[in-house]
Structure formats: structure tokens, C-alpha cells
């Protein structure tokens, strides 16, 4: 189902070659009008009409086996200066691939064929008068009757309709009428056979009547449906089993209000028909294969599921190891999404041996190893058709922090900040202190190498320096400090700054060993301290370790 119901499209992708004795008459190449070409045609000739719109005087095709065909089906629109556009009055005549518009666009008075024709009328789309006819892969639409078949003669006639849409206004989709002869006797019977037809869009689907016009008896009218969609009243016409008469239009068609009678992807008439038999059309209304699934569909249109398409993007194409990235396939789509289709699932392959299936269009994943990966998504629609996989490249960077640690001092060590000495000054004993250097050592390593190593020294609790034995303070719950005091490597003094902005300074680093010694002659203040070493690897990942100690 490729286009709107009134666009004939590919109904006649191949035009049969003419016989050796027949001629092809080109419009507008050889003849300015279709009528001029038809009038010049002899039995068996073809009139081939190029794309365009043609307003013609009424055209009578009255030589046997003459066909009027569109070179490109669905691109030729023919209207008339009168009520009728075409009258097919000779046996074997045919119209193929045309769009014909008028008050009564097509009249058939001898056995003829309509193939891939869109007949758009007012009083009726097609009138079959005392003749047989074959209508295939066509659209008949009118304000009155879509198809009006009438018998006034004594001969029985059959009209066959296959893979065709019939939609009416105040009339019926199909209307059969017989009239008895004026004199004694029985008139001809009329049989209308509709196979895989769609009759919808009007209050009345079918009408049948036999009228006595004189002393004679009218023939019988028989209208039958097989594997069809028949919506609307049918009067005395029995539709029979194997047809759909009750499913709401909204559940069957893409847009019945706009006369688009293509099937929805979820129409319950899909795969409910029988196999194509001998003499039946093996193409649907649009010229597509009549059987697309396990069985044929009911009605004129065979649903052909179009595959969905996938699209993928990632929020971070260069994440670090173990960082969660989000993949988004919301740009994927399905041509039948508005008509019962849509994407049903998303099949993800993250490129590292990990896969996932989701109902929604997003997925998250973290890559544990450094490297380049191709992540792909494939979408599957509600009818089971899958798209080609679409992918995006992801380059995973080192995301593991370096290993940094202290080897000296030990955790919770008590360190002397000063050395106390006693000297005699003018005969008196005087106690004096001398600042002691405190040394910090540790290691830092990472497979990508170490870029920098920094140290931060923060005094968390101060106390007056005295010589007495140090008592371990009791732990008390304290409110978070708005500011903290940090040791400055430049001045050797404490500086105050926000606690969440610690003061770090670089330390010596070589052969995986880092070290730092406090400034000579400057003692760390007595109290509790917290040391933090921070190493940054070659990929920019920081790693740290913290040590608490006491200075007396």
C-alpha cells in the first residue's frame, strides 16, 4: 500500500504488447487528443496516452479490441465536455491505468474491461448497460451509484469485479437492476460477482431490483460477495460468510473519512482470505502481490508491511570506564505508526559482548574496559518486521582512579611537633621548644602513569602546646564547619578557607614514591590533623587517600 486510494500508482506496471498487426497510437505524440486517436484506431490497436490532464469531447470506443492505456498508470486524468467521458461499445475494448472524471465517466454497452481505472462520477462511476464487464484493481466512486449494472434485453449478463474499491454517496456501492421485456417473455438475468472487493464509505453497500417494464417478466438479479469487505446496508442481497460486514471502519482502514481504504496494520481482516485461484487477480488494488502473509487479505487492498527504520545517538561518545552512558533510539520510526503499526521493541548491541532488549527507545550501559566500541540498535515493529541495524561509535577512556596511599606516618600516629630542651639562663632553668620537621611518604601508581601528586594538611582541632602527657579527646558530634584551616607550604602558616576548597600543594614524586617534609623551623600546630594525598593519572582521573594524626 504505497499511495492514496485514488492514485492508481503501479496498477499496471507492465503494458502488454500489441499483436503484430495492431498499431500503437501515441497521445500527444501523434494525436493531439485521445478522441482523435480513438477515432483513428482500428480493431486491436492501442491508444497510449502520456501523462497529463485531458479535457475531451465524449469518446466512443466502438472498434473491437481497442484499448486506451496510460503510458504511466495513474498519471493520466481524463474529463469531458459532456456528461459521459468514455463509452465502450465494442467487444473486447478496455481502459487501463486512467483516472476518468465526469458526471457519468464510463459507460459499457459491450463486453469490456476496466483495469487499474479510477472512475470518479456524480450520477454513477460506471454504468454497464446490457453487457458483460470485467473490473479489476480499480476505484469506482460516485455521488450516486459506484457501479450500476442494468439489463433490459433478453440475454443473461455477468459483471465480474476483482480487487476493486466501490464507494458511493446517496446511491449504492453496487446496484443491480433488471427490467422485463415489453412483450411476453422473460428478460435477461444479471449476475454481479464481487471478489476481494471493498464496498464502504456509504450508507448503502448493495441494492437489487427487478422491474416489470411491460408484459414480460424481468430476469433475476444475483449479487454475490466473496472475501470482501461490505459495509452498509444490502437490502435483499445476502452477503454470506467469508466477508467482513461488522468491523468498524476505524479498525480497518487508514482513513475512511478521506476515502483512503487501505488496510491498517492491525486490521482484523489481514490473512483471512483464501489462496488466489485460477483467473483471479494475483495483484491487489495497488498492483502489489495479492498474498503478502500466510493468506490473502479480505478486500481490495493487500496489506504489505513496510519495515521500520532505526536511528541511534549517545549522550557521551567518549565516556570514562564504568560511567553510565545513555543511548537514544527515539528517532527510529515505522511507516505504519499512525495506522496500527509502530515500533514494538528495540534490540541493542553495545559492542562489548553485552546486549539488551527494551520496549522503550532508551538504554543505559557502562563499559568496564578502555577501548573503541560500535553500539547498534535494531528495531522491530508490531507486525514483526525488523530494520537494519544502525550504530554509533563510543570511545571509552581510562576511568579508574590511580592508587594513592600513605606509608608514613601511620594512621592515628602521635607526632612531636617540637623538641623540648632545658637551658640555664642567668642561673635559671628555662624550657624551650624547637620545631621538628615532619616527613610524609607514600606511593602512587596507575597503568596510564601518574601526572601529579599533591598533599593537603588540615588542622581539624587545635590545642595549647604543653609538655604533659597527651590525653585522647572524647569524640563529640560537631556541626560542619563553614571554614577550615589548612597548612600553607609557601608560608608554613595556617590559612583559613572554605572546607570544600582544600589547599593542595605539589610534592616530590619519582619511581612511584612521593614524599614531603614540613618547612624547616616551622612547627605544625598542636592538635588533630588530617592529611590527604591526591594523585592524578595520565587520563586525568584523580585518586586520593586520607590519614589522621595527632601533633603534640
Helices and strands as residue ranges (DSSP letters): E 24-27, H 34-40, E 46-49, E 52-56, E 59-61, E 67-70, E 76-80, E 84-88, E 93-96, E 98-101, E 104-108, E 112-115, E 118-121, E 124-129, E 133-136, E 139-142, E 145-151, E 157-162, E 165-167, E 172-179, E 190-195, E 198-199, E 204-211, E 221-226, E 229-230, H 249-252, E 253-255, G 256-258, E 260-263, E 313-314, E 324-328, G 337-339, E 343-349, E 355-358, E 362-366, E 371-381, E 390-396, E 403-408, E 413-415, E 418-425, E 428-435, E 439-445, E 450-462, E 483-487, E 494-498, E 505-506, E 508-510, E 513-517, E 527-537, E 542-551
